[in-house]
Every structure is written in structure tokens, then in C-alpha cells.
Amino acid sequence: MLQKTVLLLALVAQVLMLENGLLRTPPMGWLAWERFRCNIDCVEDPKNCISERLFMEMADRLAQDGWRDLGYVYLNIDDCWIGGRDASGRLIPDPKRFPHGIAFLADYAHSLGLKLGIYEDMGKMTCMGYPGTTLDKVELDAETFAEWKVDMLKLDGCFSSSRERAEGYPKMAAALNATGRPIAFSCSWPAYEGGLPPKVNYTEVSRVCNLWRNYKDI
């Protein structure tokens, strides 16, 4: 009986999330949002603003203070990093706060044995009003993140409809996979549909997302 129970649990575990070889265990690391929010005033508050300097400092802390060795390997950028889109439509980081670009940060994180995560939003704007990923920009943004050597994408759901999210999240999962770079996909999709069935189709969510957010921020 015990053997059958263990087998059943193993089978269930295989269908709980997207199986693309990533995040076989829960990800551990550091995310900027809860502490630093959308502080972009690097003139008056340079040590606490969302900037290249902040993420390099936190990368150093993860590596030098022992957190990396305990498994805390993700260094995750949240909202307010975007400077806009260039003439070809590609996302660009704020040039004053991220003067060397996101690929530079990814290289720095990787040199310390860490992984870099980034944030975008499945909608016309991010939650704080920066350019979002609309349906026509999904493939372009996925390619951009891959070129920057990003390791995780957190895709929020502000300023989008239920229909756009139902189309956009699976589309982004496919686009990330098509880049050939292993990018873990963190979805906020369920949180914007109420968090519970029948409004949330967790069979579909688990097919396209490595992990997901069910409710509001803690």
C-alpha cells in the first residue's frame, strides 16, 4: 500500500508545473520589490533606488555572505527598471540607472554563481506604468531577454484583460522556449483571475508556467 501511495504522489508531482527541466525545486533568492518597491530617485537616495548599483551590491551579498551556498541563487529585478523601447520596439533599461545594460548585470550575476531574473507585465503597462508586453511584443521581448542572458522572467498581469492573459501567458511560454535559452517562467496569471477554480484553469497554468502567483502580495 505504501509503495502504491509513493508511486501516486510521484505521478501527481510530474503534472504540477511546466516540465522544461527548470525549477525542479522551489526557487530561492532575492527579489527587490518588498524592500525597495519603485524607488527611482537615485539623486536623493542612491543606495536604495532601483539601479545597477543596487543589484550588484545584492549579488555581492548573496555570494559573500553565504546565501548562494545555501541555495539562494536568484537575483531578481522587479518593476521600474524599464527606460522605454527603442526605434525597433525592443525594451531598453533606464540608461541613467542601468548604464551598462541588463546583459552586463546577467554576466556579473553569473560570474558569482548566481542567476538573474527580470520583470515584465502581460499588458499595455507594468503595474507602475512602464511599457508592458502587449500580445504583438511577446516574441520580441522573449528574444530580448534571451539575448541578455536572463534566467527567469516574472510576468505580471496589470492593465490586461482576461482574454489577453489567456492568450498571452501561453504565448510567452512558447516564445521563451523558442529562444533556446533556459528561462524559468513565473506567472502572475492566477492572481488576476481570482486565484481559484473555476475562474482559474490550473491545468492550463501548470502547462505553461514553472511557478505562479495565486493571490495579492504578502
C-alpha positions, 0 to 999 in steps of 0.5 A: 500500500505504501509503495502504491501511495509513493508511486501516486504522489510521484505521478501527481508531482510530474503534472504540477508545473511546466516540465522544461527541466527548470525549477525542479525545486522551489526557487530561492533568492532575492527579489527587490520589490518588498524592500525597495518597491519603485524607488527611482530617485537615485539623486536623493537616495542612491543606495536604495533606488532601483539601479545597477548599483543596487543589484550588484551590491545584492549579488555581492551579498548573496555570494559573500555572505553565504546565501548562494551556498545555501541555495539562494541563487536568484537575483531578481529585478522587479518593476521600474527598471524599464527606460522605454523601447527603442526605434525597433520596439525592443525594451531598453533599461533606464540608461541613467540607472542601468548604464551598462545594460541588463546583459552586463548585470546577467554576466556579473550575476553569473560570474558569482554563481548566481542567476538573474531574473527580470520583470515584465507585465502581460499588458499595455503597462507594468503595474507602475506604468512602464511599457508592458508586453502587449500580445504583438511584443511577446516574441520580441521581448522573449528574444530580448531577454534571451539575448541578455542572458536572463534566467527567469522572467516574472510576468505580471498581469496589470492593465490586461484583460482576461482574454489577453492573459489567456492568450498571452501567458501561453504565448510567452511560454512558447516564445521563451522556449523558442529562444533556446535559452533556459528561462524559468517562467513565473506567472502572475496569471492566477492572481488576476483571475481570482486565484481559484477554480473555476475562474482559474484553469490550473491545468492550463497554468501548470502547462505553461508556467514553472511557478505562479502567483495565486493571490495579492502580495504578502 
